[in-house]
C-alpha cells in the first residue's frame, strides 16, 4: 500500500518534479559558465603587457636608431618566473668608440604581481660584432644580445647560459601568457 501511495504521488506531481530537474540542470550549467568566464577574464587581464611593447629599430648610415621594448621570454619555459614579469628597453645611443662601435642603453623593468612596474636601472651595451644579418651587443657582465637585422628579433644569452627572446608585439605577448598560464 505504501508503494502505491508513492507511485500515485509521483504521477500527480510529474510536472513539478520535471521542473525541479530542469532547474537543477540549469543551475549546474550556469555555474560552469560562470567559472569559465572568471578564468577567461583573469587570462585576458594578465595577457595585457605592463609596458608598451614595440620594436622600431631601423638601420641608418650612422648605425641603428629607434628602440626595442620587449617582454623577456625564456627559451626553457620552466625557468619563466611565475609572479614576475621582466621587460627590457634597448635604445641606441649617439655614442661610438674609437672603432666606430655603437653604444646602447639597456633598462630592465620588473613587474611583480599586484605591484607597479619598477625600473632596476640602466646599463650600457656595446656593439661587439656585426655580421651580414646580425648585430651582437654585450654588457659589462658578459650578457650578449643578438639583433637580427632582417626580422628585428632580439634574443639574449646571459652569462649563465640561459637563452631568452624579447616579445615585442602585444598579440604575441597575449598568446604566450594565455598559453603559459593554462599549463
C-alpha contacts under 8 A as a table, 3 or more apart, distances in Angstrom:
res1	aa1	res2	aa2	distance
1	X	4	X	5.13
1	X	5	X	6.43
2	X	5	X	5.22
2	X	6	X	6.44
3	X	6	X	5.16
3	X	7	X	6.19
4	X	7	X	5.08
4	X	8	X	6.11
5	X	8	X	5.14
5	X	9	X	6.10
6	X	9	X	5.09
6	X	10	X	6.17
7	X	10	X	5.15
7	X	11	X	6.18
8	X	11	X	5.08
8	X	12	X	6.15
9	X	12	X	5.16
9	X	13	X	6.16
10	X	13	X	5.16
10	X	14	X	5.71
11	X	14	X	5.25
12	X	15	X	7.92
13	X	16	X	5.25
13	X	17	X	6.24
14	X	17	X	5.22
14	X	18	X	6.13
15	X	18	X	5.11
15	X	19	X	6.27
16	X	19	X	5.15
16	X	20	X	6.30
17	X	20	X	5.11
17	X	21	X	6.25
18	X	21	X	5.16
18	X	22	X	6.20
19	X	22	X	5.12
19	X	23	X	6.11
20	X	23	X	5.09
20	X	24	X	6.17
21	X	24	X	5.15
21	X	25	X	6.28
22	X	25	X	5.15
22	X	26	X	6.23
23	X	26	X	5.01
23	X	27	X	6.19
24	X	27	X	5.11
24	X	28	X	6.35
25	X	28	X	5.23
25	X	29	X	6.25
26	X	29	X	5.10
26	X	30	X	6.04
27	X	30	X	5.21
27	X	31	X	6.05
28	X	31	X	5.17
28	X	32	X	6.26
29	X	32	X	5.15
29	X	33	X	6.29
30	X	33	X	5.03
30	X	34	X	6.15
31	X	34	X	5.08
31	X	35	X	6.33
32	X	35	X	5.21
32	X	36	X	6.29
33	X	36	X	5.08
33	X	37	X	6.03
34	X	37	X	5.01
34	X	38	X	6.09
35	X	38	X	5.10
35	X	39	X	6.44
36	X	39	X	5.34
36	X	40	X	6.11
37	X	40	X	4.96
37	X	41	X	6.16
38	X	41	X	5.30
38	X	42	X	6.35
39	X	42	X	4.95
39	X	43	X	6.17
40	X	43	X	5.19
40	X	44	X	6.12
41	X	44	X	5.06
41	X	45	X	6.04
42	X	45	X	5.16
42	X	46	X	6.22
43	X	46	X	5.23
43	X	47	X	5.94
43	X	177	X	7.75
43	X	178	X	5.83
43	X	181	X	7.40
44	X	47	X	5.01
44	X	48	X	6.88
44	X	174	X	7.77
44	X	178	X	7.58
45	X	48	X	5.80
46	X	49	X	7.54
46	X	177	X	7.24
46	X	178	X	7.97
47	X	173	X	6.77
47	X	174	X	4.40
47	X	175	X	7.55
47	X	177	X	5.57
47	X	178	X	6.35
48	X	170	X	7.35
48	X	173	X	7.74
48	X	174	X	6.45
49	X	52	X	6.88
49	X	53	X	7.39
49	X	71	X	7.99
49	X	170	X	6.86
49	X	173	X	7.07
49	X	174	X	7.77
50	X	111	X	7.39
50	X	117	X	6.92
51	X	69	X	7.91
51	X	87	X	7.99
52	X	69	X	6.87
53	X	68	X	7.67
53	X	69	X	4.95
53	X	70	X	5.29
53	X	71	X	7.41
53	X	167	X	7.57
53	X	168	X	4.80
53	X	169	X	5.64
53	X	170	X	6.27
54	X	67	X	7.56
54	X	68	X	5.76
54	X	69	X	5.14
54	X	70	X	6.76
54	X	168	X	5.04
54	X	169	X	6.30
55	X	66	X	7.65
55	X	67	X	5.95
55	X	68	X	4.38
55	X	69	X	6.27
55	X	70	X	7.83
55	X	152	X	7.33
55	X	168	X	5.96
56	X	65	X	7.86
56	X	66	X	4.95
56	X	67	X	5.34
56	X	68	X	6.31
57	X	64	X	6.44
57	X	65	X	5.55
57	X	66	X	4.42
57	X	67	X	5.36
57	X	68	X	6.65
57	X	152	X	6.96
58	X	64	X	5.62
58	X	65	X	5.41
58	X	66	X	6.21
59	X	63	X	5.92
59	X	64	X	4.68
59	X	65	X	6.54
59	X	149	X	7.93
60	X	63	X	5.17
60	X	64	X	5.76
60	X	65	X	6.97
63	X	102	X	6.89
64	X	92	X	6.24
65	X	91	X	7.55
65	X	92	X	5.83
66	X	91	X	6.59
66	X	92	X	6.97
67	X	89	X	7.16
67	X	90	X	5.74
67	X	91	X	4.63
67	X	92	X	6.88
68	X	88	X	7.75
68	X	89	X	5.57
68	X	90	X	5.13
68	X	91	X	6.58
68	X	168	X	7.26
69	X	87	X	7.18
69	X	88	X	5.85
69	X	89	X	4.44
69	X	90	X	6.58
69	X	166	X	7.96
69	X	168	X	6.18
70	X	87	X	5.53
70	X	88	X	5.52
70	X	89	X	6.55
70	X	166	X	4.84
70	X	167	X	5.02
70	X	168	X	4.54
70	X	169	X	7.79
71	X	85	X	7.41
71	X	86	X	6.01
71	X	87	X	4.44
71	X	88	X	6.57
71	X	166	X	5.23
71	X	167	X	5.00
71	X	168	X	6.67
71	X	173	X	7.44
72	X	85	X	7.68
72	X	86	X	5.53
72	X	87	X	5.51
72	X	88	X	6.97
72	X	164	X	6.30
72	X	165	X	5.95
72	X	166	X	4.91
72	X	167	X	6.57
73	X	77	X	7.97
73	X	80	X	7.02
73	X	164	X	5.38
73	X	165	X	5.40
73	X	166	X	6.11
73	X	167	X	6.78
74	X	77	X	5.79
74	X	79	X	6.49
74	X	80	X	5.71
74	X	162	X	7.59
74	X	163	X	6.15
74	X	164	X	4.32
74	X	165	X	6.63
75	X	162	X	7.79
75	X	163	X	5.64
75	X	164	X	5.32
75	X	165	X	7.29
76	X	79	X	5.67
76	X	80	X	7.27
76	X	163	X	7.67
77	X	80	X	5.29
81	X	84	X	5.49
81	X	85	X	7.21
83	X	112	X	5.90
83	X	113	X	5.37
84	X	110	X	6.80
84	X	111	X	5.64
84	X	112	X	4.53
84	X	113	X	6.27
85	X	110	X	5.61
85	X	111	X	4.96
85	X	112	X	6.39
86	X	108	X	7.25
86	X	109	X	5.87
86	X	110	X	4.58
86	X	111	X	6.46
87	X	108	X	5.92
87	X	109	X	5.03
87	X	110	X	6.20
88	X	106	X	6.67
88	X	107	X	5.67
88	X	108	X	4.81
88	X	109	X	6.22
88	X	166	X	7.71
89	X	105	X	7.88
89	X	106	X	5.68
89	X	107	X	5.07
89	X	108	X	6.63
89	X	109	X	7.98
90	X	104	X	6.65
90	X	105	X	5.65
90	X	106	X	4.70
90	X	107	X	6.59
91	X	104	X	5.48
91	X	105	X	5.26
91	X	106	X	6.75
92	X	102	X	7.39
92	X	103	X	6.27
92	X	104	X	4.24
92	X	105	X	6.35
93	X	102	X	7.12
93	X	103	X	5.49
93	X	104	X	4.99
93	X	105	X	6.60
94	X	102	X	7.44
94	X	103	X	7.33
95	X	102	X	5.95
95	X	103	X	5.58
96	X	99	X	7.62
96	X	100	X	5.25
96	X	101	X	5.22
96	X	102	X	4.52
96	X	103	X	5.96
97	X	100	X	5.28
97	X	101	X	5.43
97	X	102	X	6.82
97	X	103	X	7.86
98	X	101	X	7.40
101	X	126	X	6.93
101	X	127	X	5.47
101	X	128	X	7.24
102	X	126	X	6.12
102	X	127	X	5.58
103	X	124	X	6.82
103	X	125	X	5.67
103	X	126	X	4.49
103	X	127	X	6.27
104	X	124	X	5.73
104	X	125	X	4.88
104	X	126	X	6.12
104	X	127	X	7.91
105	X	122	X	6.57
105	X	123	X	5.86
105	X	124	X	4.76
105	X	125	X	5.98
106	X	122	X	5.46
106	X	123	X	5.19
106	X	124	X	6.00
106	X	125	X	6.75
107	X	119	X	6.98
107	X	120	X	7.20
107	X	121	X	5.74
107	X	122	X	4.51
107	X	123	X	6.59
108	X	119	X	5.86
108	X	120	X	5.47
108	X	121	X	6.21
108	X	122	X	6.81
109	X	117	X	6.50
109	X	118	X	5.45
109	X	119	X	4.30
109	X	120	X	5.79
109	X	121	X	7.82
110	X	117	X	5.61
110	X	118	X	5.47
110	X	119	X	6.47
110	X	120	X	7.24
111	X	115	X	6.54
111	X	116	X	6.17
111	X	117	X	4.27
111	X	118	X	6.30
112	X	115	X	5.47
112	X	116	X	7.29
112	X	117	X	7.14
123	X	139	X	7.29
124	X	139	X	6.05
124	X	140	X	7.59
125	X	137	X	5.83
125	X	138	X	5.22
125	X	139	X	4.55
125	X	140	X	7.51
126	X	137	X	5.29
126	X	138	X	5.51
126	X	139	X	6.54
127	X	130	X	7.54
127	X	135	X	7.00
127	X	136	X	5.82
127	X	137	X	4.37
127	X	138	X	6.56
128	X	135	X	7.88
128	X	136	X	5.71
128	X	137	X	5.55
128	X	138	X	6.51
129	X	135	X	5.98
129	X	136	X	5.24
129	X	137	X	7.28
130	X	133	X	7.71
130	X	134	X	5.85
130	X	135	X	4.46
130	X	136	X	6.26
131	X	134	X	5.28
131	X	135	X	6.41
133	X	148	X	5.92
133	X	149	X	5.27
133	X	150	X	6.61
134	X	146	X	6.57
134	X	147	X	5.50
134	X	148	X	4.56
134	X	149	X	5.52
135	X	146	X	5.74
135	X	147	X	5.11
135	X	148	X	6.62
135	X	149	X	7.23
136	X	144	X	6.68
136	X	145	X	5.68
136	X	146	X	4.65
136	X	147	X	6.46
137	X	144	X	5.59
137	X	145	X	4.93
137	X	146	X	6.35
138	X	141	X	7.97
138	X	142	X	6.03
138	X	143	X	5.59
138	X	144	X	4.51
138	X	145	X	6.19
139	X	142	X	5.57
139	X	143	X	5.61
139	X	144	X	6.83
140	X	143	X	7.52
141	X	159	X	7.00
142	X	158	X	6.93
142	X	159	X	5.45
143	X	156	X	7.23
143	X	157	X	6.00
143	X	158	X	4.20
143	X	159	X	5.15
144	X	156	X	5.59
144	X	157	X	5.32
144	X	158	X	6.12
144	X	159	X	7.84
145	X	154	X	6.80
145	X	155	X	5.75
145	X	156	X	4.37
145	X	157	X	6.57
146	X	154	X	5.57
146	X	155	X	5.19
146	X	156	X	6.04
147	X	152	X	6.07
147	X	153	X	5.82
147	X	154	X	4.63
147	X	155	X	6.69
148	X	151	X	5.67
148	X	152	X	5.03
148	X	153	X	5.35
148	X	154	X	6.52
149	X	152	X	5.18
149	X	153	X	7.69
153	X	165	X	7.71
153	X	166	X	7.28
154	X	165	X	5.90
154	X	166	X	5.63
155	X	163	X	7.39
155	X	164	X	5.68
155	X	165	X	4.07
155	X	166	X	6.11
156	X	163	X	5.66
156	X	164	X	5.16
156	X	165	X	6.01
157	X	160	X	7.99
157	X	161	X	5.90
157	X	162	X	5.63
157	X	163	X	4.51
157	X	164	X	6.48
158	X	161	X	5.39
158	X	162	X	5.56
158	X	163	X	6.67
159	X	162	X	7.58
167	X	172	X	6.65
167	X	173	X	6.17
168	X	172	X	7.57
168	X	173	X	7.54
169	X	172	X	5.27
169	X	173	X	6.13
170	X	173	X	5.04
170	X	174	X	6.10
171	X	174	X	5.11
171	X	175	X	6.17
172	X	175	X	5.15
172	X	176	X	6.09
173	X	176	X	5.15
173	X	177	X	6.10
174	X	177	X	5.26
174	X	178	X	6.03
175	X	178	X	5.35
175	X	179	X	6.15
176	X	179	X	5.30
176	X	180	X	5.93
177	X	180	X	4.97
177	X	181	X	5.90
178	X	181	X	5.33
178	X	182	X	6.34
179	X	182	X	5.39
179	X	183	X	6.82
180	X	183	X	5.52
